[in-house]
């Protein structure tokens, strides 16, 4: 994974063998509060295509940086 993307990202993601996309996300508010979440999108999820469009296609078992969604 590109080191620069790691610093700009909001987490990492990967695709499981059944096609499920997993997002492991972390956020920090201006007051220092930190939150995290693991989100799973199976191929039949209504937002599956939107998630894939945002993170791009996967090649095998690669992990990718997740960039912030546009406002």
C-alpha positions as CSV (number, residue, x, y, z in Angstrom):
1,X,0.0,0.0,0.0
2,X,1.3,3.4,-0.9
3,X,2.6,5.2,2.2
4,X,1.2,8.6,1.2
5,X,-2.3,7.1,0.8
6,X,-2.1,5.6,4.2
7,X,-1.7,9.0,5.8
8,X,-4.6,10.5,3.8
9,X,-6.9,7.6,4.1
10,X,-9.8,7.0,6.5
11,X,-9.0,3.3,6.8
12,X,-8.4,0.1,4.8
13,X,-10.6,-2.2,2.8
14,X,-10.4,-5.7,1.3
15,X,-12.7,-8.1,-0.6
16,X,-13.5,-11.5,0.8
17,X,-13.7,-14.7,-1.3
18,X,-17.5,-14.4,-1.5
19,X,-17.2,-10.8,-2.9
20,X,-18.1,-9.1,0.4
21,X,-16.3,-5.8,0.7
22,X,-15.0,-5.0,4.2
23,X,-14.2,-1.4,5.3
24,X,-12.2,-0.9,8.5
25,X,-12.6,2.8,9.1
26,X,-11.3,5.3,11.7
27,X,-12.2,8.9,12.2
28,X,-11.0,11.7,14.5
29,X,-13.1,14.7,15.4
30,X,-11.6,18.2,15.9
31,X,-11.9,17.8,19.6
32,X,-9.8,14.6,19.5
33,X,-12.6,12.1,19.8
34,X,-11.8,9.0,17.9
35,X,-14.2,6.5,16.4
36,X,-13.9,3.3,14.4
37,X,-16.1,0.9,12.6
38,X,-16.0,-2.2,10.5
39,X,-18.6,-2.2,7.7
40,X,-19.4,-5.2,5.5
41,X,-21.1,-4.9,2.1
42,X,-22.2,-8.3,0.6
43,X,-22.8,-8.4,-3.1
44,X,-26.6,-8.1,-2.6
45,X,-26.3,-5.0,-0.4
46,X,-28.0,-1.9,-2.0
47,X,-24.8,0.2,-1.7
48,X,-22.4,-2.6,-2.9
49,X,-21.8,-1.0,-6.3
50,X,-21.4,2.5,-4.8
51,X,-18.7,1.1,-2.4
52,X,-16.9,-0.6,-5.2
53,X,-17.0,2.5,-7.4
54,X,-15.5,4.5,-4.5
55,X,-12.6,2.1,-3.6
56,X,-12.0,0.7,-7.1
57,X,-11.6,-2.9,-8.2
58,X,-9.7,-5.5,-6.1
59,X,-6.9,-7.7,-7.3
60,X,-6.9,-10.9,-5.3
61,X,-6.5,-10.5,-1.6
62,X,-5.0,-7.0,-1.7
63,X,-5.8,-4.4,1.0
64,X,-6.5,-0.9,-0.2
65,X,-6.6,2.5,1.4
66,X,-10.0,4.1,1.7
67,X,-10.1,7.7,0.8
68,X,-12.7,10.1,2.3
69,X,-16.0,10.4,0.4
70,X,-16.6,13.7,-1.3
71,X,-18.8,16.1,0.6
